[in-house]
Amino acid sequence: MEKAILVGLDLGLVSDFKESMHELKGLAEACDVEVVGAITQKAETPSPVFYIGQGKVEELRQSIDTLDANLLIFDDELSPSHIRNLEKSLEIKIIDRTILILDIFARRAKTKEAMLQVELAQSEYYLPRIIGMYKSLSRQKSGTGSKGPGEQQLELDRRIIRNKIYKLKKELAAIVEVRRTQRHKRLVSNIPIVAVVGYTNSGKSTLMNAIMSRADQKPEKYVFEKDMLFATLETQTREIKQVNNHDFLLTDTVGFISKLPHQLIEAFKSTLEEITEANLVLHVIDASNPQQQNQAATVEKVLVELGAENIPVIHVLNKMDLCSDIPANSYANPIYISALNGQNIDGLIDAIDGVLFSGRHLVRMLIPFDKGGIYNELQEKANIKLTEYRSDGTFVIVELPDILYNKYQEYIV
């Protein structure tokens, strides 16, 4: 196990610097790195030479010897010159928060698309840094920051990495085209789409499984859930069928985190496009986390970057089983749940129903007996509230979506 010292520079840009450092520790531990110490500094701007001040560099040198550390992890993304200068002065492996997150993604990626996306993000991160890091990479051929699909390209020169990026983008484009075709088919079917978003480890996948359980989905359809950072990297979509025919598609998405590397946002943009085409967003928030408002703000910032800020949102405060009181918040009509024990899942489904299907048309229809196919379609795609068989046809009171309302105007009485 690698032994690391965490290094943070408080520039006053983060609302809770201590929480950022605590989160960095969690990221390091997720990569099986033992954190043996932490050094922080306050400053108005980073040092142009070492990012931190010369005095802190000397303090680090002593701590490295005292704590027998072989790795330094910085809380912010370092420039190539910072990495080069620090490695030359301290003769130790240097990585930053971005490499750490990329490393976790590389470990979690399972599908071909996720692997390509992570490898692309790794390549784009290392491209401008390959000269400054070449000495370190040739010396350190394993360990944190060199896991997963991107391992081989780390020692290659810029030309090879550029070629790699070109090929990765080409492969991803083909997969993205398939994904967009599938998404187009879903849009044509007129089934509403609900996207589940939230900070990493807020309980999105657990919530998705809880909703599927209410819809009597088979357990083999459940998505992977675990108490770990970035458990979900692959977009998962499931159809939720209800007795009132208010069916919708539920899509799980990759979790967000503060200082999420822009390379990852770009690489996963095709996956995150699922959010932009949703009819409703469920923003899952860990109500038990003291930093829940900051985490929610991080998610909302990414939604704006994706262009999804105008989609209706239900704020879902999860993990209420871990809370003694309702946490202070300023959300409009939040839903309080515990996805783990099923608390208030029915209330959440009612809220989803209210947003997605409030605009449906409640009408009376008289369907001739020789048009039995219409009644069959209503059974599948509408919510029939009353059926009477009369001498001149089948009379129904039914709740219609716009597409059926416009299609069968002549039978509405």
Beta strands, then each sheet from edge to edge (+ up, - down):
strand 1: 3-10
strand 2: 34-42
strand 3: 71-74
strand 4: 93-96
strand 5: 193-198
strand 6: 236-240
strand 7: 248-252
strand 8: 280-286
strand 9: 313-318
strand 10: 335-336
strand 11: 361-367
strand 12: 383-390
strand 13: 393-400
sheet 1: 2+ 1+ 3+ 4+
sheet 2: 6+ 7- 5- 8- 9- 10-
sheet 3: 11+ 13- 12+
end
